[in-house]
Amino acid sequence: MPKSVPARRYQKGRRMEWSVKNALSREGYIVIRSAASRSPFDLVAIREGEILLIQCSYNKGHAERQVKEFAHLSNRPATIKLLIAYKERGRFKLSAL
């Protein structure tokens, strides 16, 4: 049975995300992929002094519209916090390292 159009689109997008992820990894980035479009960005790439928030799309205009509302994030210096999450007495806690 042939796959549906949404399934084919997902697979095409997933292949693109993995291609970009692998290319950035080869350039020394630690790359985190947000599977199934559950966040505003498909990839977060980090290396010393740089954090990249990446929306992957075959349509440049579509990608630009998706991330436009987050443009203000690149206009300010970022604060980087290293945190651990753990469970204590049945509740999740965040703690700085």
Wavefront OBJ file of the C-alpha trace (Angstrom):
o trace
v 0.000 0.000 0.000
v 1.485 3.410 -0.976
v 2.272 5.869 1.778
v 0.065 8.914 2.276
v 1.222 12.372 1.218
v 1.753 13.535 4.844
v 3.857 10.426 5.542
v 6.025 11.068 2.476
v 6.434 14.743 3.447
v 7.454 13.757 6.965
v 10.055 11.313 5.641
v 11.422 13.897 3.192
v 11.673 16.494 5.984
v 13.239 13.976 8.343
v 15.916 13.111 5.772
v 16.714 16.813 5.372
v 16.958 17.315 9.143
v 19.350 14.367 9.461
v 21.471 15.638 6.562
v 21.801 19.079 8.175
v 22.404 17.480 11.601
v 25.185 15.277 10.242
v 26.839 18.161 8.367
v 26.866 20.347 11.495
v 28.170 17.466 13.617
v 31.099 17.092 11.216
v 31.811 20.817 11.778
v 32.108 20.250 15.521
v 28.618 21.135 16.728
v 26.627 19.183 19.276
v 23.272 18.892 17.496
v 19.918 18.092 19.074
v 16.995 17.145 16.833
v 13.422 17.883 17.876
v 11.549 14.942 16.398
v 8.093 15.234 14.831
v 8.083 19.063 14.858
v 7.218 19.319 18.537
v 9.061 22.614 18.940
v 9.547 25.818 16.927
v 12.944 24.591 15.739
v 13.952 21.301 14.151
v 17.580 21.436 15.284
v 19.591 23.139 17.998
v 23.322 23.198 17.280
v 25.851 24.221 19.924
v 29.571 24.801 19.923
v 31.777 27.158 21.872
v 30.404 30.686 21.679
v 27.540 29.795 19.340
v 23.997 28.442 19.544
v 22.083 27.872 16.313
v 18.294 27.474 16.278
v 17.406 25.885 12.940
v 14.105 25.349 11.126
v 14.564 22.968 8.182
v 12.272 23.332 5.182
v 12.409 22.851 1.435
v 10.455 26.104 1.177
v 12.547 29.075 2.316
v 9.542 31.390 2.685
v 7.710 28.877 4.858
v 10.729 28.439 7.131
v 11.188 32.203 7.430
v 7.544 32.671 8.446
v 7.848 29.921 11.057
v 10.869 31.420 12.827
v 10.054 35.113 12.378
v 8.272 35.306 15.727
v 11.504 34.199 17.415
v 13.777 36.740 15.680
v 14.005 38.771 18.883
v 16.044 35.938 20.435
v 19.007 36.750 18.221
v 19.038 40.443 19.164
v 20.188 39.938 22.748
v 23.160 38.308 24.390
v 22.201 34.861 25.615
v 22.536 33.554 29.117
v 23.569 29.937 29.207
v 22.556 27.881 32.197
v 23.538 24.268 32.739
v 20.798 22.516 34.654
v 19.940 19.058 35.804
v 16.382 17.809 36.169
v 15.545 15.235 38.799
v 12.617 13.957 40.779
v 12.363 14.577 44.498
v 9.396 13.482 46.605
v 7.316 12.901 43.496
v 7.989 16.332 41.952
v 10.400 17.380 39.239
v 13.089 19.830 40.234
v 15.625 21.848 38.249
v 18.977 22.611 39.735
v 21.954 24.573 38.443
v 25.289 22.792 38.279
l 1 2 3 4 5 6 7 8 9 10 11 12 13 14 15 16 17 18 19 20 21 22 23 24 25 26 27 28 29 30 31 32 33 34 35 36 37 38 39 40 41 42 43 44 45 46 47 48 49 50 51 52 53 54 55 56 57 58 59 60 61 62 63 64 65 66 67 68 69 70 71 72 73 74 75 76 77 78 79 80 81 82 83 84 85 86 87 88 89 90 91 92 93 94 95 96 97
